[in-house]
């Protein structure tokens, strides 16, 4: 089968042995992949990270058709359609062996294309949950890449009042197209817009979804937070901020870790030991299921966020194109013909 790996700081298409099910992994599901989603910022950073070894498998979000199930899998069968998430089990490859906990069942194959975004979708859901706001409260989404776009839509679903900003006018336009009040980050009237939007009180919650090499963006956005507001860091930004500012705001500083409780826990993910629902309501897997529900009920507008779709055979070209025009890129799908 074909898969995409890092080699000499580039994305390379290579042949690999197809996975098989065994009794040592009775909770696995074998998936014939139809689509996988590239996370442009994350994957380009991995390709050019000197600490990432050659042979590293790129990708973590996909959708496809169940080919076979392990002996302990009771609720999926061959022919079912699923969305799946989570490295190292999920990557850009024609066939995957995925733990059952990391598969969300689709009602039909109609949703395969959009459901390939289940990884970023469930991360967005967990990030919004971390703010723990109430309906009617105000949220500022700082950064309108694919994750920021999804979070803005989810915040609106939760009936928060959402304002969003980005440096790229095209991304601002994409957010406005789905009803989000969005402005360019360099808008000369941005302070006035924020003053009006928050009645001069500051935002109840701020989600920093941008990537930056300087921590200054934390302090500059924190200035717009309300007293006892919540600041959620989702993007890749060095964590450094003035204590006095946080002291004055009595702010809650939160980190959103991937798709929710269970992520990176081998017992949960690969041994199928779930967290009790009464104690952990929204696990990684349940957030994935919620993304699928939102998608299938038409509550999320995904199609407009998918800016590129290419065959797996042309994947290396797609990565080169993304590097050259990262700002013109939102959702990128690989199609498995």
C-alpha positions as CSV (number, residue, x, y, z in Angstrom):
1,X,0.0,0.0,0.0
2,X,1.0,3.7,-0.3
3,X,1.6,6.0,2.6
4,X,3.3,9.4,3.2
5,X,6.3,9.8,5.3
6,X,9.0,12.4,6.1
7,X,12.3,12.0,4.3
8,X,15.1,14.5,4.1
9,X,12.7,17.3,5.1
10,X,10.1,16.5,2.5
11,X,6.8,14.6,2.2
12,X,7.5,11.4,0.3
13,X,5.1,8.8,-1.1
14,X,6.4,5.3,-0.4
15,X,5.2,1.6,-0.5
16,X,4.6,-0.1,2.8
17,X,3.2,-3.4,4.0
18,X,-0.6,-3.3,4.6
19,X,-1.6,-3.8,8.2
20,X,-3.4,-7.0,9.3
21,X,-5.6,-7.8,12.4
22,X,-4.3,-10.2,15.0
23,X,-5.4,-11.6,18.3
24,X,-2.9,-9.4,20.1
25,X,-5.0,-6.4,19.1
26,X,-8.6,-7.7,19.4
27,X,-10.1,-4.1,19.6
28,X,-8.7,-2.9,16.3
29,X,-10.6,-2.0,13.1
30,X,-9.1,-2.4,9.6
31,X,-10.1,0.6,7.5
32,X,-9.8,1.1,3.7
33,X,-9.2,4.8,3.6
34,X,-11.2,7.0,1.3
35,X,-10.0,10.4,2.4
36,X,-7.5,11.8,4.9
37,X,-7.1,15.4,5.9
38,X,-3.8,17.3,6.0
39,X,-3.3,19.7,8.8
40,X,-1.2,22.3,6.9
41,X,0.5,24.2,9.8
42,X,1.1,21.1,11.9
43,X,2.4,18.9,9.1
44,X,4.6,21.5,7.5
45,X,6.2,22.2,10.9
46,X,6.9,18.4,11.3
47,X,8.5,18.1,7.9
48,X,10.9,20.9,8.6
49,X,11.5,20.0,12.3
50,X,15.1,18.7,12.6
51,X,14.0,16.4,15.4
52,X,11.5,14.5,13.3
53,X,13.3,11.4,11.9
54,X,13.1,10.1,8.4
55,X,10.3,7.6,8.0
56,X,7.9,9.5,10.3
57,X,4.3,9.0,9.2
58,X,2.4,12.1,8.5
59,X,-1.3,12.6,9.2
60,X,-3.8,11.9,12.0
61,X,-7.3,12.2,10.6
62,X,-9.1,10.1,8.0
63,X,-12.3,8.4,6.9
64,X,-13.1,5.2,5.1
65,X,-14.9,1.9,5.0
66,X,-14.4,-0.9,7.5
67,X,-12.7,-3.9,5.9
68,X,-12.5,-6.2,9.0
69,X,-12.9,-6.0,12.8
70,X,-11.0,-7.6,15.7
71,X,-12.6,-10.4,17.7
72,X,-13.7,-8.0,20.5
73,X,-15.3,-5.4,18.3
74,X,-19.1,-5.8,18.5
75,X,-20.6,-2.6,17.2
76,X,-18.9,-2.3,13.8
77,X,-18.8,-4.6,10.8
78,X,-17.3,-4.8,7.3
79,X,-19.0,-2.3,5.0
80,X,-19.6,0.3,7.8
81,X,-18.3,3.8,7.2
82,X,-16.1,5.5,9.9
83,X,-14.2,8.6,10.7
84,X,-10.9,7.9,12.6
85,X,-8.4,10.0,14.4
86,X,-5.1,9.8,16.3
87,X,-1.5,9.1,15.6
88,X,0.3,6.8,15.5
89,X,-2.7,4.7,14.4
90,X,-4.1,7.1,11.9
91,X,-1.9,8.6,9.1
92,X,-1.9,9.1,5.4
93,X,-2.1,5.6,4.1
94,X,-4.4,3.4,2.0
95,X,-5.2,1.1,4.8
96,X,-5.1,1.6,8.6
97,X,-5.4,-0.5,11.7
98,X,-7.3,1.7,14.2
99,X,-8.4,1.1,17.8
100,X,-12.2,1.0,18.1
101,X,-12.1,3.9,20.5
102,X,-10.7,6.1,17.8
103,X,-13.4,5.3,15.2
104,X,-16.7,7.2,14.9
105,X,-19.4,5.5,12.9
106,X,-21.0,7.4,10.0
107,X,-24.6,7.0,9.0
108,X,-23.6,6.5,5.4
109,X,-20.8,7.0,2.9
110,X,-22.3,10.4,2.0
111,X,-20.3,12.0,4.8
112,X,-16.9,10.5,4.1
113,X,-15.4,13.6,2.5
114,X,-16.2,16.1,5.3
115,X,-15.8,13.5,8.1
116,X,-12.1,13.2,7.2
117,X,-11.8,16.4,9.3
118,X,-12.8,14.5,12.4
119,X,-9.4,15.1,14.0
120,X,-9.5,18.8,13.8
121,X,-13.2,18.8,14.5
122,X,-12.9,17.0,17.8
123,X,-9.9,19.1,18.8
124,X,-12.1,22.2,18.1
125,X,-14.9,20.7,20.2
126,X,-12.6,20.0,23.1
127,X,-11.1,23.5,22.9
128,X,-14.5,25.1,23.1
129,X,-15.5,22.9,26.0
130,X,-12.4,24.0,27.9
131,X,-13.7,27.6,28.0
132,X,-16.9,26.4,29.9
133,X,-18.8,29.5,29.0
134,X,-22.5,30.1,29.2
135,X,-24.8,31.0,26.3
136,X,-24.8,34.7,25.5
137,X,-21.2,35.3,26.7
138,X,-18.6,36.8,24.3
139,X,-15.7,34.9,22.7
140,X,-12.8,36.2,20.6
141,X,-11.2,33.7,18.2
142,X,-7.7,34.9,17.5
143,X,-6.6,33.1,14.3
144,X,-8.9,31.7,11.5
145,X,-7.0,28.8,10.1
146,X,-9.0,25.6,9.8
147,X,-9.1,25.0,13.5
148,X,-10.1,28.6,14.3
149,X,-12.9,28.4,11.6
150,X,-14.3,25.3,13.2
151,X,-14.1,26.7,16.7
152,X,-15.9,29.9,15.5
153,X,-18.8,27.8,14.1
154,X,-19.0,25.6,17.2
155,X,-19.1,28.7,19.5
156,X,-22.0,29.9,17.5
157,X,-23.7,26.5,17.9
158,X,-23.3,27.0,21.7
159,X,-25.0,30.4,21.3
160,X,-21.9,32.3,22.3
161,X,-21.4,35.8,20.8
162,X,-18.4,35.3,18.6
163,X,-15.9,37.8,17.2
164,X,-12.9,36.6,15.2
165,X,-9.8,38.0,13.6
166,X,-7.0,36.9,11.2
167,X,-4.3,38.6,9.2
168,X,-5.6,37.0,6.0
169,X,-8.6,38.8,4.4
170,X,-9.7,35.6,2.7
171,X,-9.9,33.7,6.0
172,X,-11.9,36.7,7.4
173,X,-14.2,36.4,4.5
174,X,-14.7,32.7,5.0
175,X,-15.7,33.3,8.6
176,X,-18.1,36.1,7.6
177,X,-19.7,33.8,5.1
178,X,-21.0,31.5,7.9
179,X,-22.3,34.4,10.0
180,X,-19.3,35.1,12.2
181,X,-18.4,38.8,12.9
182,X,-14.8,38.8,11.7
183,X,-12.2,41.5,11.0
184,X,-8.7,41.7,9.7
185,X,-6.2,41.7,12.6
186,X,-4.7,45.0,11.3
187,X,-8.1,46.7,11.1
188,X,-7.6,50.3,12.3
189,X,-11.0,50.2,14.0
190,X,-10.5,46.8,15.7
191,X,-10.4,48.3,19.2
192,X,-13.6,50.2,18.6
193,X,-15.3,47.0,17.3
194,X,-14.2,45.1,20.4
195,X,-15.3,48.0,22.7
196,X,-18.8,47.9,21.1
197,X,-19.0,44.1,20.9
198,X,-18.2,43.6,24.6
199,X,-19.9,46.7,26.0
200,X,-16.5,47.9,27.1
201,X,-16.2,44.9,29.5
202,X,-13.8,42.7,27.6
203,X,-14.3,39.2,26.3
204,X,-15.6,36.4,28.6
205,X,-13.3,34.0,26.7
206,X,-10.4,34.3,24.3
207,X,-9.2,31.3,22.2
208,X,-5.7,31.9,20.8
209,X,-5.6,29.6,17.8
210,X,-2.8,31.4,15.9
211,X,0.8,30.1,15.5
212,X,3.5,32.6,16.5
213,X,7.2,32.5,17.4
214,X,6.8,35.3,19.9
215,X,4.8,35.2,23.1
216,X,3.8,38.9,22.8
217,X,0.5,37.8,21.2
218,X,-0.6,36.3,24.5
219,X,-0.2,39.6,26.4
220,X,-1.7,41.8,23.6
221,X,-4.8,39.7,23.3
222,X,-5.1,39.2,27.1
223,X,-5.6,43.0,27.4
224,X,-9.0,42.5,25.9
225,X,-10.1,39.8,28.4
226,X,-12.8,40.6,30.9
227,X,-12.1,40.4,34.7
228,X,-12.1,36.7,35.6
229,X,-12.3,35.8,31.9
230,X,-10.9,32.5,30.5
231,X,-8.0,32.4,28.1
232,X,-7.5,29.2,26.2
233,X,-4.3,28.5,24.3
234,X,-4.8,26.2,21.3
235,X,-2.2,27.4,18.9
236,X,1.6,26.8,19.0
237,X,2.9,29.9,20.9
238,X,5.7,30.1,23.5
239,X,4.0,30.5,26.9
240,X,5.3,33.6,28.5
241,X,3.1,36.5,29.9
242,X,3.3,39.3,32.4
243,X,2.1,38.2,35.8
244,X,0.7,41.7,36.6
245,X,-1.7,41.5,33.7
246,X,-3.0,38.1,34.8
247,X,-3.2,39.3,38.4
248,X,-5.3,42.3,37.4
249,X,-7.6,40.2,35.3
250,X,-7.7,37.2,37.8
251,X,-7.8,35.2,34.6
252,X,-8.0,31.5,34.1
253,X,-5.3,30.3,31.7
254,X,-6.3,27.0,30.1
255,X,-4.6,24.6,27.7
256,X,-6.6,22.5,25.2
257,X,-4.9,19.1,24.8
258,X,-5.9,17.5,21.5
259,X,-9.4,16.0,21.3
260,X,-10.1,15.4,25.0
261,X,-9.6,12.9,27.9
262,X,-8.2,9.6,26.7
263,X,-5.8,11.1,24.1
264,X,-2.3,9.6,24.6
265,X,-3.7,7.1,27.1
266,X,-2.8,3.6,25.7
267,X,-5.3,1.9,28.0
268,X,-8.1,4.0,26.7
269,X,-7.1,4.1,23.1
270,X,-5.8,0.7,22.3
271,X,-7.0,-1.5,25.1
272,X,-10.6,-0.2,24.9
273,X,-10.8,0.7,28.6
274,X,-13.3,3.6,28.5
275,X,-13.6,6.3,31.1
276,X,-16.9,6.0,33.0
277,X,-19.4,8.4,31.4
278,X,-20.7,9.5,34.8
279,X,-17.2,10.8,35.7
280,X,-15.8,11.9,32.3
281,X,-18.7,13.0,30.1
282,X,-16.7,14.1,27.1
283,X,-13.9,11.8,26.2
284,X,-11.8,11.8,23.0
285,X,-14.1,9.3,21.4
286,X,-17.3,11.0,22.5
287,X,-16.1,14.3,21.1
288,X,-15.4,12.5,17.8
289,X,-19.0,11.2,17.9
290,X,-20.3,14.7,18.6
291,X,-18.4,16.1,15.6
292,X,-20.1,13.5,13.4
293,X,-23.5,14.3,14.8
294,X,-23.0,18.1,14.2
295,X,-21.8,17.3,10.7
296,X,-24.7,14.9,9.8
297,X,-27.3,17.2,11.2
298,X,-26.1,20.1,9.0
299,X,-24.9,22.2,11.9
300,X,-21.4,22.7,10.6
301,X,-20.5,24.1,7.2
302,X,-17.4,22.2,6.2
303,X,-17.4,22.2,2.4
304,X,-16.5,25.9,2.1
305,X,-13.4,25.3,4.3
306,X,-12.0,22.6,2.0
307,X,-9.8,24.6,-0.4
308,X,-7.8,21.7,-1.9
309,X,-8.4,18.1,-2.8
310,X,-5.7,15.9,-4.5
311,X,-5.1,12.3,-5.2
312,X,-2.8,10.4,-2.8
313,X,-0.5,9.9,-5.9
314,X,0.1,13.6,-6.1
315,X,0.5,14.2,-2.3
316,X,4.2,15.3,-2.5
317,X,3.2,18.1,-4.9
318,X,0.4,19.2,-2.6
319,X,2.9,19.7,0.3
320,X,5.1,21.8,-1.9
321,X,2.2,23.9,-3.0
322,X,1.1,24.4,0.6
323,X,4.6,25.6,1.6
324,X,4.6,28.2,-1.2
325,X,1.1,29.5,-0.4
326,X,0.2,28.6,3.2
327,X,-2.1,31.5,3.6
328,X,-4.2,30.4,0.6
329,X,-4.7,27.0,2.2
330,X,-7.4,25.9,4.7
331,X,-8.7,22.3,4.5
332,X,-6.6,19.9,2.3
333,X,-8.0,16.5,1.5
334,X,-6.1,13.5,0.1
335,X,-8.3,11.3,-2.0
336,X,-7.7,7.6,-2.2
337,X,-8.7,6.6,-5.7
